[in-house]
Amino acid sequence: MVPLEKTHSDQQLADVLNYIGERWHNWKKPVDASTVGRARAELKDRTAPWSYEELMGLQFVQ
C-alpha cells in the first residue's frame, strides 16, 4: 500500500476515517483534521506494523 502520509492531507484522511467509523462502527463524534495531524506528529517515527492490541489502546481510536 502506498504510504498515505505523503499522498493525502489530514482532512482527506479524517474524511475517510469518519466515513468508515460512522458506517461500520456507529461513531457519534467525528475525527477532525487536527486530530489526524496530532496523531501523525506523535507516530511519525514508527516503522513496525501495528498489532490489534496496540491499535485498540491508542487514544485516537474511538
N, C-alpha and C positions, 0 to 999 in steps of 0.2 A: 504494500500500500504506500502511496506517495505520502511523505511527511506533511501533515496539514498545517504545521506552524509556518510554512513558507508559502503556502498557496491560498490560504483562507484568512480573512480578517477575524478579529474577536467577535464582531457582530454576526458574521456568517456562521461561525461555529456555535454561537449562542442560539441562533435560529434553528440549526439542526438539532442541537440538544433539546431545545424546547419542544420541537415537533415530536421527537421520539419520546420525551418524558411525558408530554400531555397525551399522546395517542396510546402508548403502551404501558405507562406507569401511573397515569392519572395524577400527574403533578398539578398542584394548585398554584404554586409560586414559580414564575418563570425565572430562568437564569439570564442575567444581563451581561453585556459585553465586558463590563468592568470586572465581573467575577471570572470570566474566561481569561482576561488579561492578568489578573492576580494569580490564577492557577498556572498559567504559562510561566510567569516570572518565578514562582516558587518551585516549579517542577522542571525548569529548563535544562538542568544538568543530568536528569535521569536518562539512562540508556538501556536499562534492563526491562524486559516485559513485565507487565503488571499481573499479579495473581488476583483471583476473585476476592479473596480476603482483604488484600491491600486496597482494592478499589472500593469495597464497601466501607472501609474505615476512613476514607477521605472525607473531609468536611465539605467538599464541593458537591458530593453526591447527595441528592435529596431522597 
